[in-house]
Amino acid sequence: MSATTKTRILRIDISKGKAENAVDMIAQEIPLHIFFNRMLFVTILCSPLQLRELVVGHLLSEGIVKSPHDIDKIVLKDAQVCNVYFKPRINLESRIKLATPFSRIITSACNPQDNWPLPRLIDRLKLPRVASKLHVEAQSILMSVRNLNFAGRVYRQTGGVHVATIHDENGRTLALAEDIGRHNAVDKAIGVAALNGVDFSVCFLAVSGRLTGDMVLKAARIGLPIVASQAAAIHSGIQVAKLCQVTIIGFTRGSRMNVYTYPSRITY
């Protein structure tokens, strides 16, 4: 299934005082129903591409698995149903209890219907601490974030998706993903990198969406020490970054950036 489709529009140009019929590209979304051993865990509204990577990245970033090797097999059916089978050593019930609430719908607006506020999550989660000693040049981060929209094929066609990339300390791109949801784009990038055996402790994440607490927690769970965004960091994102020792950077635009936490990892 394609991630884009065409639609007829009326394009109005006020400066020229005219309008014309045209065809525009728009981003598509589908519901992906993820089952654990045939039991529904979550439904994610997402772009219909890199679905296997989305599943692997989501399981890692939600703390369900510690490694792709915890997964026995992933069976995708009809591009909308995914059955995940785990290795016998995995205590699935205990892993789910540590994850966000069971049986959810994640919308493209990125807000689960049973969203838990940060104070409740902090009380019930074992928040990871990222101990990486990674140092990255500010220029590498600026260039990586600047290139997000150029690197994303679906974004260039539609302007309707988020882009996430994972880079090594020199700024080399190790994973790229796009999705209508900013969380999904991050999960997909994590999945791509994990399946390729990337060591997250020596990498940084570049994203197009704002840095909220749940976004930063995804990075912390897999040991990513630096997250940089074109957009703003909000209070919950800064709180989680402080607790998990993650460096977060917002408004990474032009020649400037705002480093909110652990600035010692950035050299300039």
C-alpha atoms as an extended CHARMM CRD file, in Angstrom:
* protein
*
       268  EXT
         1         1  MET       CA              0.0000000000        0.0000000000        0.0000000000  PROA      1               0.0000000000
         2         2  SER       CA              1.2790000000        3.4560000000       -0.9170000000  PROA      2               0.0000000000
         3         3  ALA       CA              1.9080000000        6.0750000000        1.7720000000  PROA      3               0.0000000000
         4         4  THR       CA              0.4160000000        8.7720000000       -0.4760000000  PROA      4               0.0000000000
         5         5  THR       CA             -2.6450000000        9.3160000000       -2.6270000000  PROA      5               0.0000000000
         6         6  LYS       CA             -3.8860000000       12.0220000000       -4.9930000000  PROA      6               0.0000000000
         7         7  THR       CA             -6.8090000000       14.3810000000       -4.5220000000  PROA      7               0.0000000000
         8         8  ARG       CA             -8.3240000000       17.2120000000       -6.5360000000  PROA      8               0.0000000000
         9         9  ILE       CA             -8.0540000000       20.6850000000       -4.9970000000  PROA      9               0.0000000000
        10        10  LEU       CA             -8.8170000000       24.3090000000       -5.8180000000  PROA      10              0.0000000000
        11        11  ARG       CA             -5.5500000000       26.2450000000       -5.4450000000  PROA      11              0.0000000000
        12        12  ILE       CA             -6.1880000000       29.9240000000       -4.6310000000  PROA      12              0.0000000000
        13        13  ASP       CA             -3.4720000000       32.5610000000       -5.0810000000  PROA      13              0.0000000000
        14        14  ILE       CA             -4.6300000000       35.7870000000       -3.4180000000  PROA      14              0.0000000000
        15        15  SER       CA             -1.5700000000       37.7520000000       -4.5990000000  PROA      15              0.0000000000
        16        16  LYS       CA             -2.5170000000       37.0470000000       -8.2270000000  PROA      16              0.0000000000
        17        17  GLY       CA             -6.2600000000       37.1590000000       -7.6390000000  PROA      17              0.0000000000
        18        18  LYS       CA             -6.9160000000       33.8340000000       -9.3150000000  PROA      18              0.0000000000
        19        19  ALA       CA             -7.7450000000       30.2000000000       -8.6290000000  PROA      19              0.0000000000
        20        20  GLU       CA             -7.0900000000       27.0030000000      -10.5510000000  PROA      20              0.0000000000
        21        21  ASN       CA             -8.0120000000       23.3370000000      -10.3540000000  PROA      21              0.0000000000
        22        22  ALA       CA             -5.0750000000       21.1170000000       -9.4830000000  PROA      22              0.0000000000
        23        23  VAL       CA             -4.0950000000       17.6970000000       -8.1650000000  PROA      23              0.0000000000
        24        24  ASP       CA             -2.2700000000       17.4380000000       -4.8250000000  PROA      24              0.0000000000
        25        25  MET       CA             -0.5260000000       14.5880000000       -3.0070000000  PROA      25              0.0000000000
        26        26  ILE       CA             -1.7450000000       13.7650000000        0.5030000000  PROA      26              0.0000000000
        27        27  ALA       CA             -0.5020000000       11.3750000000        3.1910000000  PROA      27              0.0000000000
        28        28  GLN       CA             -2.4860000000        8.2120000000        3.9070000000  PROA      28              0.0000000000
        29        29  GLU       CA             -3.1140000000        6.4990000000        7.2530000000  PROA      29              0.0000000000
        30        30  ILE       CA             -4.2360000000        3.0240000000        8.2800000000  PROA      30              0.0000000000
        31        31  PRO       CA             -5.0460000000        1.3010000000       11.5900000000  PROA      31              0.0000000000
        32        32  LEU       CA             -2.3860000000       -1.2680000000       12.5140000000  PROA      32              0.0000000000
        33        33  HSD       CA             -3.7260000000       -3.7560000000       15.0740000000  PROA      33              0.0000000000
        34        34  ILE       CA             -0.8780000000       -5.3450000000       17.0450000000  PROA      34              0.0000000000
        35        35  PHE       CA             -1.6060000000       -8.6550000000       18.7810000000  PROA      35              0.0000000000
        36        36  PHE       CA              0.5990000000      -10.3660000000       21.3640000000  PROA      36              0.0000000000
        37        37  ASN       CA              0.1880000000      -14.1100000000       21.0010000000  PROA      37              0.0000000000
        38        38  ARG       CA             -3.2190000000      -13.3890000000       19.3960000000  PROA      38              0.0000000000
        39        39  MET       CA             -4.3230000000      -10.9660000000       22.1360000000  PROA      39              0.0000000000
        40        40  LEU       CA             -4.8490000000       -7.3220000000       21.1080000000  PROA      40              0.0000000000
        41        41  PHE       CA             -2.2550000000       -5.0210000000       22.6570000000  PROA      41              0.0000000000
        42        42  VAL       CA             -2.6240000000       -1.7660000000       20.7370000000  PROA      42              0.0000000000
        43        43  THR       CA             -4.0620000000       -0.1850000000       17.6050000000  PROA      43              0.0000000000
        44        44  ILE       CA             -1.8330000000        2.4510000000       16.0130000000  PROA      44              0.0000000000
        45        45  LEU       CA             -3.0470000000        4.8310000000       13.3160000000  PROA      45              0.0000000000
        46        46  CYS       CA              0.0060000000        5.1710000000       11.1200000000  PROA      46              0.0000000000
        47        47  SER       CA              1.4110000000        5.6150000000        7.6370000000  PROA      47              0.0000000000
        48        48  PRO       CA              1.3700000000        2.3200000000        5.7010000000  PROA      48              0.0000000000
        49        49  LEU       CA              5.1380000000        1.9020000000        5.3530000000  PROA      49              0.0000000000
        50        50  GLN       CA              7.9250000000        0.3650000000        7.4620000000  PROA      50              0.0000000000
        51        51  LEU       CA              5.3170000000       -1.4860000000        9.5280000000  PROA      51              0.0000000000
        52        52  ARG       CA              7.6550000000       -4.2170000000       10.7790000000  PROA      52              0.0000000000
        53        53  GLU       CA             10.1220000000       -1.5360000000       11.8790000000  PROA      53              0.0000000000
        54        54  LEU       CA              7.2850000000        0.3520000000       13.5920000000  PROA      54              0.0000000000
        55        55  VAL       CA              6.3530000000       -2.7430000000       15.5990000000  PROA      55              0.0000000000
        56        56  VAL       CA              9.9450000000       -3.4870000000       16.6630000000  PROA      56              0.0000000000
        57        57  GLY       CA             10.6270000000        0.1480000000       17.5580000000  PROA      57              0.0000000000
        58        58  HSD       CA              7.3610000000        0.4800000000       19.4720000000  PROA      58              0.0000000000
        59        59  LEU       CA              8.0710000000       -2.6240000000       21.5510000000  PROA      59              0.0000000000
        60        60  LEU       CA             11.5630000000       -1.3510000000       22.3560000000  PROA      60              0.0000000000
        61        61  SER       CA             10.5590000000        2.2240000000       23.1370000000  PROA      61              0.0000000000
        62        62  GLU       CA              7.6190000000        1.1230000000       25.3140000000  PROA      62              0.0000000000
        63        63  GLY       CA              9.8030000000       -1.2480000000       27.3390000000  PROA      63              0.0000000000
        64        64  ILE       CA              8.0330000000       -4.4350000000       26.2370000000  PROA      64              0.0000000000
        65        65  VAL       CA             11.2830000000       -5.9290000000       24.8910000000  PROA      65              0.0000000000
        66        66  LYS       CA             14.9190000000       -5.1560000000       25.6480000000  PROA      66              0.0000000000
        67        67  SER       CA             16.2230000000       -6.3740000000       22.2880000000  PROA      67              0.0000000000
        68        68  PRO       CA             14.8210000000       -7.5530000000       18.9220000000  PROA      68              0.0000000000
        69        69  HSD       CA             16.1120000000      -10.9900000000       19.9780000000  PROA      69              0.0000000000
        70        70  ASP       CA             13.2700000000      -11.1540000000       22.5350000000  PROA      70              0.0000000000
        71        71  ILE       CA             10.8750000000      -11.4890000000       19.5770000000  PROA      71              0.0000000000
        72        72  ASP       CA             10.3600000000      -14.9430000000       18.0810000000  PROA      72              0.0000000000
        73        73  LYS       CA              8.5440000000      -13.7750000000       14.9530000000  PROA      73              0.0000000000
        74        74  ILE       CA              6.3880000000      -11.0030000000       13.5290000000  PROA      74              0.0000000000
        75        75  VAL       CA              3.5670000000      -11.9220000000       11.1520000000  PROA      75              0.0000000000
        76        76  LEU       CA              1.9890000000       -9.0860000000        9.1430000000  PROA      76              0.0000000000
        77        77  LYS       CA             -1.4000000000       -9.8480000000        7.6310000000  PROA      77              0.0000000000
        78        78  ASP       CA             -3.3440000000       -7.6710000000        5.1760000000  PROA      78              0.0000000000
        79        79  ALA       CA             -1.1250000000       -4.6430000000        6.0450000000  PROA      79              0.0000000000
        80        80  GLN       CA             -3.3810000000       -3.8940000000        9.0340000000  PROA      80              0.0000000000
        81        81  VAL       CA             -2.9880000000       -6.8460000000       11.4000000000  PROA      81              0.0000000000
        82        82  CYS       CA              0.2860000000       -7.8090000000       13.0570000000  PROA      82              0.0000000000
        83        83  ASN       CA              0.8040000000      -10.8490000000       15.2730000000  PROA      83              0.0000000000
        84        84  VAL       CA              3.8880000000      -10.7510000000       17.5070000000  PROA      84              0.0000000000
        85        85  TYR       CA              5.2150000000      -13.9410000000       19.0980000000  PROA      85              0.0000000000
        86        86  PHE       CA              7.8070000000      -13.7750000000       21.8670000000  PROA      86              0.0000000000
        87        87  LYS       CA             10.5840000000      -16.0850000000       22.9920000000  PROA      87              0.0000000000
        88        88  PRO       CA              9.4760000000      -18.4380000000       25.8440000000  PROA      88              0.0000000000
        89        89  ARG       CA             11.8420000000      -16.7350000000       28.3070000000  PROA      89              0.0000000000
        90        90  ILE       CA              9.8620000000      -13.4560000000       28.1410000000  PROA      90              0.0000000000
        91        91  ASN       CA              7.4420000000      -12.8030000000       31.0080000000  PROA      91              0.0000000000
        92        92  LEU       CA              4.9950000000      -10.8430000000       28.9020000000  PROA      92              0.0000000000
        93        93  GLU       CA              2.5840000000      -10.0230000000       31.7240000000  PROA      93              0.0000000000
        94        94  SER       CA              5.2520000000       -8.3130000000       33.8320000000  PROA      94              0.0000000000
        95        95  ARG       CA              6.5900000000       -6.4030000000       30.8250000000  PROA      95              0.0000000000
        96        96  ILE       CA              3.1200000000       -5.0830000000       29.9810000000  PROA      96              0.0000000000
        97        97  LYS       CA              2.6170000000       -3.8730000000       33.5560000000  PROA      97              0.0000000000
        98        98  LEU       CA              5.6910000000       -1.6540000000       33.1910000000  PROA      98              0.0000000000
        99        99  ALA       CA              4.5250000000       -0.2710000000       29.8530000000  PROA      99              0.0000000000
       100       100  THR       CA              1.8240000000        2.2990000000       29.2560000000  PROA      100             0.0000000000
       101       101  PRO       CA             -1.7930000000        1.1510000000       29.8450000000  PROA      101             0.0000000000
       102       102  PHE       CA             -2.9200000000       -2.0710000000       28.2090000000  PROA      102             0.0000000000
       103       103  SER       CA             -5.0670000000       -2.2290000000       25.0530000000  PROA      103             0.0000000000
       104       104  ARG       CA             -4.8010000000        1.2760000000       23.6430000000  PROA      104             0.0000000000
       105       105  ILE       CA             -5.6150000000        3.2070000000       20.5130000000  PROA      105             0.0000000000
       106       106  ILE       CA             -2.8320000000        5.5470000000       19.4140000000  PROA      106             0.0000000000
       107       107  THR       CA             -4.1920000000        8.1750000000       17.0530000000  PROA      107             0.0000000000
       108       108  SER       CA             -2.3120000000       10.1310000000       14.4340000000  PROA      108             0.0000000000
       109       109  ALA       CA             -2.7090000000       13.1240000000       16.7600000000  PROA      109             0.0000000000
       110       110  CYS       CA             -0.3330000000       11.2010000000       19.0450000000  PROA      110             0.0000000000
       111       111  ASN       CA             -2.5840000000       11.1820000000       22.1140000000  PROA      111             0.0000000000
       112       112  PRO       CA             -3.6610000000        7.7590000000       23.4720000000  PROA      112             0.0000000000
       113       113  GLN       CA             -7.2830000000        7.8860000000       24.6170000000  PROA      113             0.0000000000
       114       114  ASP       CA             -6.2640000000        6.6380000000       28.0530000000  PROA      114             0.0000000000
       115       115  ASN       CA             -3.2790000000        8.9660000000       28.3870000000  PROA      115             0.0000000000
       116       116  TRP       CA             -1.6040000000        8.9500000000       31.8140000000  PROA      116             0.0000000000
       117       117  PRO       CA             -0.2190000000       12.2060000000       33.2400000000  PROA      117             0.0000000000
       118       118  LEU       CA              3.5140000000       12.3270000000       33.8990000000  PROA      118             0.0000000000
       119       119  PRO       CA              3.3370000000       12.2640000000       37.7510000000  PROA      119             0.0000000000
       120       120  ARG       CA              1.4400000000        8.9510000000       37.6450000000  PROA      120             0.0000000000
       121       121  LEU       CA              3.8800000000        7.4990000000       35.1200000000  PROA      121             0.0000000000
       122       122  ILE       CA              6.8790000000        8.4850000000       37.2520000000  PROA      122             0.0000000000
       123       123  ASP       CA              5.3210000000        6.7480000000       40.2560000000  PROA      123             0.0000000000
       124       124  ARG       CA              4.7720000000        3.4600000000       38.4140000000  PROA      124             0.0000000000
       125       125  LEU       CA              7.7490000000        3.2760000000       36.0270000000  PROA      125             0.0000000000
       126       126  LYS       CA             11.3670000000        2.4240000000       36.6190000000  PROA      126             0.0000000000
       127       127  LEU       CA             12.8290000000        5.3620000000       34.7490000000  PROA      127             0.0000000000
       128       128  PRO       CA             16.0850000000        4.4920000000       32.9890000000  PROA      128             0.0000000000
       129       129  ARG       CA             19.2530000000        6.5730000000       33.3440000000  PROA      129             0.0000000000
       130       130  VAL       CA             21.3240000000        7.1930000000       30.2270000000  PROA      130             0.0000000000
       131       131  ALA       CA             24.9890000000        7.0790000000       31.2010000000  PROA      131             0.0000000000
       132       132  SER       CA             26.4920000000        7.5910000000       27.7330000000  PROA      132             0.0000000000
       133       133  LYS       CA             29.6170000000        9.7670000000       27.4870000000  PROA      133             0.0000000000
       134       134  LEU       CA             28.8550000000       10.6950000000       23.8780000000  PROA      134             0.0000000000
       135       135  HSD       CA             29.9440000000       14.1500000000       22.6690000000  PROA      135             0.0000000000
       136       136  VAL       CA             28.6120000000       15.5900000000       19.4090000000  PROA      136             0.0000000000
       137       137  GLU       CA             29.5190000000       18.7570000000       17.5270000000  PROA      137             0.0000000000
       138       138  ALA       CA             26.7020000000       21.3070000000       17.4640000000  PROA      138             0.0000000000
       139       139  GLN       CA             27.2250000000       21.6840000000       13.7170000000  PROA      139             0.0000000000
       140       140  SER       CA             26.5020000000       17.9700000000       13.1430000000  PROA      140             0.0000000000
       141       141  ILE       CA             23.2400000000       18.2750000000       15.0430000000  PROA      141             0.0000000000
       142       142  LEU       CA             22.2170000000       21.4210000000       13.1810000000  PROA      142             0.0000000000
       143       143  MET       CA             22.8690000000       19.7890000000        9.7990000000  PROA      143             0.0000000000
       144       144  SER       CA             21.0140000000       16.5920000000       10.7400000000  PROA      144             0.0000000000
       145       145  VAL       CA             17.9010000000       18.4560000000       11.8730000000  PROA      145             0.0000000000
       146       146  ARG       CA             18.1020000000       20.8580000000        8.9180000000  PROA      146             0.0000000000
       147       147  ASN       CA             18.1010000000       17.9010000000        6.5010000000  PROA      147             0.0000000000
       148       148  LEU       CA             15.0270000000       16.2010000000        7.9880000000  PROA      148             0.0000000000
       149       149  ASN       CA             12.4970000000       17.6190000000        5.5690000000  PROA      149             0.0000000000
       150       150  PHE       CA             14.7930000000       17.1920000000        2.5710000000  PROA      150             0.0000000000
       151       151  ALA       CA             15.4840000000       13.5530000000        3.4490000000  PROA      151             0.0000000000
       152       152  GLY       CA             11.8230000000       12.6000000000        3.8390000000  PROA      152             0.0000000000
       153       153  ARG       CA             10.3540000000       11.5480000000        0.4840000000  PROA      153             0.0000000000
       154       154  VAL       CA              6.7480000000       11.4700000000        1.7030000000  PROA      154             0.0000000000
       155       155  TYR       CA              7.2170000000       14.8280000000        3.4470000000  PROA      155             0.0000000000
       156       156  ARG       CA              8.4800000000       16.3960000000        0.2150000000  PROA      156             0.0000000000
       157       157  GLN       CA              5.4290000000       15.0520000000       -1.6250000000  PROA      157             0.0000000000
       158       158  THR       CA              2.7650000000       15.8990000000        0.9440000000  PROA      158             0.0000000000
       159       159  GLY       CA              4.1020000000       18.0500000000        3.8010000000  PROA      159             0.0000000000
       160       160  GLY       CA              1.7990000000       15.8950000000        5.9480000000  PROA      160             0.0000000000
       161       161  VAL       CA              4.1450000000       13.6240000000        7.8980000000  PROA      161             0.0000000000
       162       162  HSD       CA              6.8050000000       13.7560000000       10.5990000000  PROA      162             0.0000000000
       163       163  VAL       CA             10.3960000000       12.6830000000        9.9690000000  PROA      163             0.0000000000
       164       164  ALA       CA             12.8250000000       11.0540000000       12.4140000000  PROA      164             0.0000000000
       165       165  THR       CA             16.4480000000       10.0890000000       11.8400000000  PROA      165             0.0000000000
       166       166  ILE       CA             19.1570000000        8.4360000000       13.9230000000  PROA      166             0.0000000000
       167       167  HSD       CA             22.7930000000        9.4760000000       13.4340000000  PROA      167             0.0000000000
       168       168  ASP       CA             26.2200000000        8.4650000000       14.6430000000  PROA      168             0.0000000000
       169       169  GLU       CA             28.4650000000       10.9640000000       16.4370000000  PROA      169             0.0000000000
       170       170  ASN       CA             29.7250000000       12.3290000000       13.1040000000  PROA      170             0.0000000000
       171       171  GLY       CA             26.2150000000       12.9940000000       11.8050000000  PROA      171             0.0000000000
       172       172  ARG       CA             26.0730000000       10.0140000000        9.4180000000  PROA      172             0.0000000000
       173       173  THR       CA             22.4600000000        8.8490000000        8.9640000000  PROA      173             0.0000000000
       174       174  LEU       CA             21.8810000000        5.3220000000       10.2660000000  PROA      174             0.0000000000
       175       175  ALA       CA             18.0650000000        5.2420000000       10.1040000000  PROA      175             0.0000000000
       176       176  LEU       CA             15.3020000000        7.3480000000        8.5580000000  PROA      176             0.0000000000
       177       177  ALA       CA             11.5540000000        7.0490000000        8.9680000000  PROA      177             0.0000000000
       178       178  GLU       CA              8.3900000000        9.0120000000        8.2050000000  PROA      178             0.0000000000
       179       179  ASP       CA              4.8780000000        8.7850000000        9.6040000000  PROA      179             0.0000000000
       180       180  ILE       CA              1.7680000000       10.8600000000       10.1670000000  PROA      180             0.0000000000
       181       181  GLY       CA              2.4490000000       10.5380000000       13.9120000000  PROA      181             0.0000000000
       182       182  ARG       CA              5.6230000000       11.8880000000       15.5010000000  PROA      182             0.0000000000
       183       183  HSD       CA              5.7440000000        8.9750000000       17.9690000000  PROA      183             0.0000000000
       184       184  ASN       CA              5.3790000000        6.4870000000       15.1150000000  PROA      184             0.0000000000
       185       185  ALA       CA              8.1920000000        8.1210000000       13.1400000000  PROA      185             0.0000000000
       186       186  VAL       CA             10.4930000000        7.7590000000       16.1620000000  PROA      186             0.0000000000
       187       187  ASP       CA              9.4450000000        4.1450000000       16.7200000000  PROA      187             0.0000000000
       188       188  LYS       CA             10.1140000000        3.3210000000       13.0670000000  PROA      188             0.0000000000
       189       189  ALA       CA             13.5680000000        4.9120000000       13.1480000000  PROA      189             0.0000000000
       190       190  ILE       CA             14.3550000000        2.9700000000       16.3310000000  PROA      190             0.0000000000
       191       191  GLY       CA             13.1370000000       -0.2280000000       14.6770000000  PROA      191             0.0000000000
       192       192  VAL       CA             15.2860000000        0.3160000000       11.5770000000  PROA      192             0.0000000000
       193       193  ALA       CA             18.3820000000        0.9570000000       13.6940000000  PROA      193             0.0000000000
       194       194  ALA       CA             17.7250000000       -1.9320000000       16.1030000000  PROA      194             0.0000000000
       195       195  LEU       CA             17.2590000000       -4.4420000000       13.2920000000  PROA      195             0.0000000000
       196       196  ASN       CA             20.6170000000       -3.2910000000       11.8980000000  PROA      196             0.0000000000
       197       197  GLY       CA             22.3600000000       -3.7950000000       15.2450000000  PROA      197             0.0000000000
       198       198  VAL       CA             23.0590000000       -0.1180000000       15.9420000000  PROA      198             0.0000000000
       199       199  ASP       CA             24.5450000000        0.8190000000       19.3360000000  PROA      199             0.0000000000
       200       200  PHE       CA             22.1610000000        3.5590000000       20.5050000000  PROA      200             0.0000000000
       201       201  SER       CA             24.5170000000        4.7860000000       23.2380000000  PROA      201             0.0000000000
       202       202  VAL       CA             26.7790000000        6.4290000000       20.6310000000  PROA      202             0.0000000000
       203       203  CYS       CA             23.9900000000        7.9310000000       18.5110000000  PROA      203             0.0000000000
       204       204  PHE       CA             21.6090000000       10.8800000000       18.5530000000  PROA      204             0.0000000000
       205       205  LEU       CA             18.0210000000       11.2590000000       17.4060000000  PROA      205             0.0000000000
       206       206  ALA       CA             16.7350000000       14.0910000000       15.1960000000  PROA      206             0.0000000000
       207       207  VAL       CA             12.9730000000       14.6960000000       15.0250000000  PROA      207             0.0000000000
       208       208  SER       CA             10.5450000000       17.1610000000       13.4940000000  PROA      208             0.0000000000
       209       209  GLY       CA              7.9680000000       17.1140000000       16.3200000000  PROA      209             0.0000000000
       210       210  ARG       CA              7.8960000000       18.7410000000       19.7340000000  PROA      210             0.0000000000
       211       211  LEU       CA              9.6990000000       17.0880000000       22.6480000000  PROA      211             0.0000000000
       212       212  THR       CA              7.1280000000       15.8100000000       25.1430000000  PROA      212             0.0000000000
       213       213  GLY       CA              7.7310000000       13.5410000000       28.1200000000  PROA      213             0.0000000000
       214       214  ASP       CA              6.6610000000       10.3790000000       26.3120000000  PROA      214             0.0000000000
       215       215  MET       CA              8.8800000000       11.1920000000       23.3190000000  PROA      215             0.0000000000
       216       216  VAL       CA             11.9400000000       11.6600000000       25.5550000000  PROA      216             0.0000000000
       217       217  LEU       CA             11.1080000000        8.4930000000       27.4880000000  PROA      217             0.0000000000
       218       218  LYS       CA             11.2100000000        6.5020000000       24.2440000000  PROA      218             0.0000000000
       219       219  ALA       CA             14.7940000000        7.6480000000       23.7140000000  PROA      219             0.0000000000
       220       220  ALA       CA             15.7670000000        6.9630000000       27.3290000000  PROA      220             0.0000000000
       221       221  ARG       CA             14.4220000000        3.4170000000       27.2640000000  PROA      221             0.0000000000
       222       222  ILE       CA             16.7680000000        2.4170000000       24.4590000000  PROA      222             0.0000000000
       223       223  GLY       CA             19.7330000000        4.4380000000       25.7400000000  PROA      223             0.0000000000
       224       224  LEU       CA             19.7650000000        7.3120000000       23.2220000000  PROA      224             0.0000000000
       225       225  PRO       CA             21.6460000000       10.1360000000       24.9760000000  PROA      225             0.0000000000
       226       226  ILE       CA             20.7230000000       13.1060000000       22.7300000000  PROA      226             0.0000000000
       227       227  VAL       CA             17.4360000000       14.1390000000       21.0980000000  PROA      227             0.0000000000
       228       228  ALA       CA             17.2450000000       17.2390000000       18.8790000000  PROA      228             0.0000000000
       229       229  SER       CA             14.1400000000       18.7600000000       17.3100000000  PROA      229             0.0000000000
       230       230  GLN       CA             13.0790000000       21.5280000000       14.9680000000  PROA      230             0.0000000000
       231       231  ALA       CA             10.2560000000       22.2270000000       17.4140000000  PROA      231             0.0000000000
       232       232  ALA       CA              9.9650000000       23.1460000000       21.0780000000  PROA      232             0.0000000000
       233       233  ALA       CA             10.5300000000       21.1250000000       24.2210000000  PROA      233             0.0000000000
       234       234  ILE       CA              7.6440000000       21.2650000000       26.6880000000  PROA      234             0.0000000000
       235       235  HSD       CA              7.6890000000       20.9490000000       30.4710000000  PROA      235             0.0000000000
       236       236  SER       CA              7.0940000000       17.1960000000       30.6300000000  PROA      236             0.0000000000
       237       237  GLY       CA              9.8980000000       16.5920000000       28.1200000000  PROA      237             0.0000000000
       238       238  ILE       CA             12.3580000000       18.5910000000       30.2030000000  PROA      238             0.0000000000
       239       239  GLN       CA             11.2610000000       16.8000000000       33.3930000000  PROA      239             0.0000000000
       240       240  VAL       CA             11.8070000000       13.3490000000       31.9020000000  PROA      240             0.0000000000
       241       241  ALA       CA             15.1130000000       14.4240000000       30.3300000000  PROA      241             0.0000000000
       242       242  LYS       CA             16.4040000000       15.5870000000       33.7080000000  PROA      242             0.0000000000
       243       243  LEU       CA             15.3360000000       12.3860000000       35.4570000000  PROA      243             0.0000000000
       244       244  CYS       CA             16.6890000000       10.1160000000       32.7110000000  PROA      244             0.0000000000
       245       245  GLN       CA             19.8900000000       12.1030000000       32.0060000000  PROA      245             0.0000000000
       246       246  VAL       CA             19.0140000000       12.7310000000       28.3580000000  PROA      246             0.0000000000
       247       247  THR       CA             20.2510000000       15.7980000000       26.4960000000  PROA      247             0.0000000000
       248       248  ILE       CA             17.3320000000       17.4380000000       24.6870000000  PROA      248             0.0000000000
       249       249  ILE       CA             17.6020000000       20.2640000000       22.1870000000  PROA      249             0.0000000000
       250       250  GLY       CA             14.7720000000       22.3400000000       20.7450000000  PROA      250             0.0000000000
       251       251  PHE       CA             14.3740000000       25.0390000000       18.1000000000  PROA      251             0.0000000000
       252       252  THR       CA             17.3070000000       23.5870000000       16.1550000000  PROA      252             0.0000000000
       253       253  ARG       CA             17.0760000000       26.0080000000       13.2510000000  PROA      253             0.0000000000
       254       254  GLY       CA             19.4240000000       28.1070000000       11.1720000000  PROA      254             0.0000000000
       255       255  SER       CA             22.5920000000       28.4600000000       13.2270000000  PROA      255             0.0000000000
       256       256  ARG       CA             20.9830000000       28.2120000000       16.6810000000  PROA      256             0.0000000000
       257       257  MET       CA             19.6450000000       25.6580000000       19.1270000000  PROA      257             0.0000000000
       258       258  ASN       CA             18.3000000000       25.6180000000       22.6760000000  PROA      258             0.0000000000
       259       259  VAL       CA             19.9140000000       22.9460000000       24.8740000000  PROA      259             0.0000000000
       260       260  TYR       CA             17.6030000000       22.2860000000       27.8280000000  PROA      260             0.0000000000
       261       261  THR       CA             19.4030000000       19.5110000000       29.7060000000  PROA      261             0.0000000000
       262       262  TYR       CA             22.9090000000       18.0360000000       30.0470000000  PROA      262             0.0000000000
       263       263  PRO       CA             24.6290000000       20.5060000000       27.6670000000  PROA      263             0.0000000000
       264       264  SER       CA             28.0680000000       18.9820000000       28.3310000000  PROA      264             0.0000000000
       265       265  ARG       CA             27.4070000000       16.4370000000       25.5670000000  PROA      265             0.0000000000
       266       266  ILE       CA             27.3610000000       19.2390000000       22.9550000000  PROA      266             0.0000000000
       267       267  THR       CA             30.6370000000       20.7200000000       21.7270000000  PROA      267             0.0000000000
       268       268  TYR       CA             30.9430000000       23.9460000000       19.7600000000  PROA      268             0.0000000000
